[in-house]
């Protein structure tokens, strides 16, 4: 073992060959990680050096599914190996499309042909797509976005204080030994190109699709990984069959990613699995409750100056990577525990009760009533979502006002009513309305799945006549959640504000 972190196995050529792996050069040691989903994943020198940095090692201490581990105890997996899995899937898609370079070229740090740089850059962008992830992943990120310290600052760029911009900042502003910018430049890779790929705005539509689309390398990994660690079957699909059927097609002088029609039902399984996974796991009120409470607590800590602000994170990134390393799940839970114990939360009994809920993984209730029921809505009727959102929000405001008048000092209520619904795929009308390319040909839009038909035609999945998605795509799942303290719930029931029959 070498280096400060135990993240890999170094194997010589004999060991590599015994596992069915080819060494890139005679007697060269290769860095290999064993992944529970895919088996051995080989790293080239730049990838190994990036993974060994404090910026990447930080991801070990950030849970992939936030507080879902409170409901699914096995869901302790991290952003660290998820991101490595995303890189591996990007690599396998390139192989399937015939755009991968040889393993010898990929593992050779000195090989900088355009094709090799393209391949290496996609792997690196996939590897670092979550580099700016917040504590407990997306859980606390929304608090930073809402607080908007640098977004609202005078003279700023007005960019949201989110993980995507934080990751891009790391990639472009760490030009010192051990920094990501420094490592990329050292190996002849353009940091701006990697940042563009991470954001999905690269000049290559094909690259953007591999990294950011309805069937991309990110979703391909987290569906299988989350299913594995939660123990649920949601997320299962035939990955090998799907990978075999990726194909590059030329449209208006652009390479685009398509999937051969033979894999139609495999794609449908993939999309249905994601729809079910998001509806039943991520938006499940049992687990999402803790995420919503943690978000509210994080916002309070930001208001009080008890937690790192976004500007402080930017400063750490530029000057003190080991301090930024500490911006992780452990940091958040330690802070909540500290301020709970030392009395800092006593002046706000609502926040103190929320802190107790996330510290002890118990308490709080999901409110069930007619206005908060999950519903299938039409994607092509944007007013439907607006109508039901307004209806649910009005009921939330009614409950909030009631608790202000009759509730106790520790009675709280939190709204988690989404302004977007969960979709199988974008409808053709939706794609045309919000084209990311600004062009008339919707086949060049980054996100929707394109199917390569046997007659050579390319269609959006929603337009394929024998696809189940062509019948289901227009149905979106609207899942509003509202949570309250246990004492508030009992009061709401007793006063008839909510109906216990919905519990």
N, C-alpha and C positions, 0 to 999 in steps of 0.2 A: 504494500500500500504506500502511496506517495501523496504528498500534498496535505493540507490541513483538514480535508474533508474526505470521508469514506463514501464515495459516490459511484465507484466503478470497479470493474475487474480489469487489470492489465494482463493480457494474455499474449504469449508468443505464438509463432506461426503453427507449431505443433498442436497446441491446445486449441487454437482457432479452428484448425482443420478437423480436429476430433469432434467439434461441435457443428461441423458442416459450414464453417465460415472460411472465407478466403482471406489470407493476409494480403494487404495492398502492396507490400514490398517485402522481399526476403529479409527475415530476421528483424523486421520492424514490429515493435510492440503496438498493439491496437487497443484502444480504450473501448470497453464493452460494458453495457449495462444490461442486466437481466430484468425484463419487465414481466409482471404477472399476466399481462394480456397477450403480448406479442412474442415473448421469448427474448432472445439476444438482439440488442440494438447497438450497432457500431457507431462510434463517434469519431469524426475527424479532428485534427489538432485544434482548430479554432473553436469548434463546438465544446470540446473538453475544457479549453481554457475559459470559455464563457461560463460553463456550468460550475467551474471551480471558483468563480468570482462571488463576492458577498451579495451582489445584486441577485444572482440566480439562486444561491444557497438559501436566501431569505424565503424562497417559495416553499421550502420544506416545512415551514412553520405556519403555512396558511392553508386552511382546509378548503378543499375543492367545493364542497356543498354547504359552506357556512355552518349554521346550527342544525342542519339536518341530522347530524350525529346524535342529537337528543332524541330523535325518533327512531333512527336506524343506527344502532351502536357501531356497526361495521364501517360506517361512512366517515372514517378518519383519514381518508386519502387526501393528498395535498396537490397543490398546483404544480409542485416540482415534477412529479412523474407524469402528470397529465400533459404538461407542456412537451416533455420528451416524446410522449405518445403522439401528440399532434405533429411534431416534426417527422416522426416515422411514417405517419399516414400521408403527409405531404410528399415524402420521398416515394412511397408506394404508388401514389397517384401519378407522379411523374414517370415512374417506370411503366405503369399501365399505358400511359399516353405515348410512350416512345420518346419522351423528352429528357430522360435521365442520362447522365454521363456514366462511364464505367466506374466501378468501385475504385479502381486504381487512381483514376483522375480525381474522384471525390475525396479520397483520403490523402491526396498529394497537396500539401499546403502551397506548393509553388505553381500549381496548375491554375491559370487564370484566363483560360479561353472564354469567350462569351457564353458558350453553352455551359461550361463548368461554373462560372460565376452565377449564372441564372439558377442552376440547380442548388448551389451552395446558399445563395441568397434566400431562396424559398424555404429551405430547411432552417436557416437562421431566423427568418421572420416567424415561422411557425414555432420555433423553440422559444422565442422571446415575445410572443404575442400577449402574454400575461405578466410581463416583467413589472408593470406598474400596479399590480393587483393590491387592493387594500386589505385590511384586517378582515378575516372571515369572508374573503372574496367580495361579492357584490353587496353583502349585507351592510357594511359601514360606508361603502362608496356613495350611496345615495345621500347620506348625511353630508358628506363633503360637497357633493354637487349642489345640494339645496343651500348649504351655507355659502358657497360660492365666493370664497375669500378673494382669490385672484381673478375670478371671472368678472366680479363687480369692481375691481380695483381700477382707479383712473390710470390711463396710459397703458393698460394691459391689452392683451389680444382678444379678450372676451371669450376665451376658450373655456369649456367646462372643466371643473376640477375633477376629472375622472381618471380611470386607470389607463385609458388609451393615451391621453396626453402625458400622463406621468411616465408611462413606458417609453413614449417617443422622446421625452426629455432625457431619460437615462441613456437611450441609444445615441443621442446627439450631443450630450453635454458632459461626458465623462472621459475627456481626453487626457488621462493621466495613467501611469502604470497600474494595471489591474482594473481600469475602467472599461466599460463596454465599447465606447468610442475608440479608445486606444487599441483595444484588441482587434476590432474590425479593421481599422486602418493598417495595423501591423500585418494583417493577412491580405491586404489589397481589396477589402470589401467597403463599399461606399455606405456610411451610416445613414445618409439621407434616403438612399434606396431602401434600406431595411425599414426605416421609419415609414416610408410610403407604403410598403408592402403590409406592415402591421396595421396601418390605418385603412388599407384596402383601396388606395388611390394611385396605385402604380400604373404606369403606361401600358403594362401588359394586362389585358382583360383576363387572359387565361390564368395568370398568377393570382389576380384578385379573386377569381372564382374558386381556385383551389383552397385559398385561405379564408374566403368570406362568401358563402352562398348557402342555399338551402340544403345542399349536400356537400359539405366541405370537410377538410381534415380535422378541424376542431370538433365538430359535432360527431364525426365518425369515432373520435376517441372518447369523448365524455359519455356518450350513450352506453358504450360497452363497459367503460371503467366504472361509471356510477352504478350500473346494473350489478357489476361484479361485487362492489363493496357494500351496497345496500342490501344485497341478497334478493333483489326483486328481478322479475323477468322483463320489466319495462326497460326498453333500450336495446333489447336483443335484435339483431339482424344478421344476415349472411354477409359478413365483411369481405371475405375472399371472392364471393360471386360478384359483389358490387365492384370491387377493385378491378376485376377482370374486364369489365364492360365500359370503363371510361374510354373516351375517344376524343381526339382533337379534331375540330372541323374549322374550315375557313369561311368567315362571313364578313363581307365588306372589308376585305384586307386585314381582318383581325382573326387571330386564333381564339377559339372559344372552347370551353369544356362541355362535352355532351356525354350522355350515357346511352349505349345502344339499347334499342327497343327490347331486345331479349331479356334485359334485366328490369323490365317494367315493374313486375310484382315485387322484386327485391327493393326497388326504390320506394314503392308504396309501403312495404314493411318498415323501411327506415323512417319515413315521414310519419307513419302512424305511431311508431315507437316513440319518436320524439314528442309528438302531440300528447300521447298518454303519459310519458315521463314528466313533461312540464306540467300537465294538468294535475297528475296524481302525486307527484313527488315535490316539485319546486313550489307549486301553488297550493299544496295540501295545507289546510289551516293548522294542522298539528305541528308541522315543522316551521312553516312560514311565520307563525306567531312569534317565535323566538327571534327570527331575523328582523321582523318589524320592530319589536321591542328594543333590540340591540341598536337598530338604526336611530331610534328616538333617543336612547341614552347617549349614543355617540354625538348626536347633534347638541345635546345639553352640555357634554364635555367640551365641545368646540366653543360654544357660547361662553363658558366659564374659563376658557383658557387652560383646561386641565389636560388637554391632549394635543399632540403635534398638529399644527395647522398646515395647510397645503404649502404655503410659502416656506415653512420650516423644512418640509420634505424636500423641496427643490434645492434649498441651501445644503442640506445633508448630502444629497445626490452629487452636488458639485464639489463638496469639500470633505465629507466624512462618510464614506460608504459603509463602514462598520457600524456607525450609529444608525444609518438608514436600515441596515440589516435587522435592527431591533424593532422595526415597524411591522409587527406581525400579530398573530392571534394571541400569543402569550402576553404581549404588551397591553393589548386591550383588556383582557380578563384581569390582569394584575392591577391595572388602573381602576377598573370598576370595583374590584375587591377593596383596594386601598381607600378609595373615596367613600365606599359604603361603610367601612369600619371606622374611619377617622372622623365621621360626623359631617363631612362636606355635603352630604345629600339630605341631611336632616331638615334643611329649610325648604326642601321640595319633596314632600312625602310621596307624590306621584312617581317621580323619578326614582326615589329610593325603593319603592315597591317593585318597579320595573327592573331595577338592578338586582333585587333579590330573586326575581323570576329567572333571569338569565344566569345568575350564579348557581342556583339550585336546580335548574331545569324543571321547575314546577310552578304552577300558579298561572293566573291569567286564563281568559276564556275567549273562544271565538263566538261571536254573536250570530245567531241564525234567525233570519226572518225573511219575509217575501222579497223585500228589496235587495237582500244580499244573496239571493239564490244564483247559482251558476246557470248560464244560458248559452245556447248556440245562437249566434247572430249572423246576419248576412254581411260578408266582406264588401259587397258592392253597394251596401246601404250604410255609409258612414254615419248617417243620422241615427241609426239604430243604436250604435255604441254610445253616441252622445246622449241619447234619451235615457238609456239604462244607467249610464254613469251619473247623470244629473239626479235621477231618482234615488240611486244608492247614496249619493253624496248628501242629498237632502235628509234622508233618514239618519245618516251619521250626524249631521248638524243638530237634528232634533234630539238625539241621544246625548250629544255633547252638552247642549243647552240644559237638558233635564238634569244631568249630573252636576252642572254648575250650581243649580238651584237646590237640589235635594241630596246630592252625594256628599260623602265625607271627604276630608282633605287628601286621602290617599286613593280616592276613586278616579280612575283614568280610563280613557277610551282612545284608541288609535285607528286611523283609517288606512287601509291598504287596498284601495280601490283602483285598479289599473286603468290607465287611459288608452291602453292598447290591449287587444284581445289576442288569444293564441290561435294561430292559423296553421293549416296543413302546408299550404304554399300560397304565394301571392296569386291572385286572380289576374288574368290578362288585362282587365280594365285597371286594376290596381297598379300593375307594372307600368302600363302606359301613362298613368297619372304621375307616378313618382320615379320615372326612369333616372337611374344614376348616371347615365351617359349623356343625357340631353339630346340624344339622337332619336330618329323616328323608328329605327329597327329595334324592336324590343328584345330581339335575340342577343343584342349586345349588352343588355342590362346584366349587371353582375350577379344578382341574387337568384332568380328563378331557375329551376331545373329545366334543362333542355334535353329532349330525347332525339336521338338519331334514328330515324325510321329506316326500314329495310329498303325503301325506294330512294333513299338519299335525302329525303326531306328532313328538316329540323323543326321540331315543334316544342312549344312550352308543354310541360307535363299536363297542365290543366286543359290543354287542347287535344290531348290524345284520347280518341274516342273509346277505346276499350280499357281505359284506366278508371279504377275506382275513384281516384283523386279528381277526375273530371266531373264526378257527381258530388264529391264531398268538399272540394276546395273552397266553395263559397261559404262553408260553415266555420265560423270562428267561435272559440270558447271564451266567454267573458266570465271571469272568476273573481268577484269582489270579496274581500275579507275585511272584517272589522273586529278588533279585539278590545277587551276591557279587563280590568282587575276583577278578581273573583268576587269581592264585596260589591262592586258595581253591577256585576251580572245578577247577583241575587236581588239587588234592589230593583233593577230593571224588570225582572220577572215578577216580583211582588207588586210592583206598581202597574203592571200590564203594558209597559212600553214595548216589550217584546213578548212573543208567544213561545212558551216552553215546548210546544209540540214540534217546533223546528229544530230542537236540540239534537 
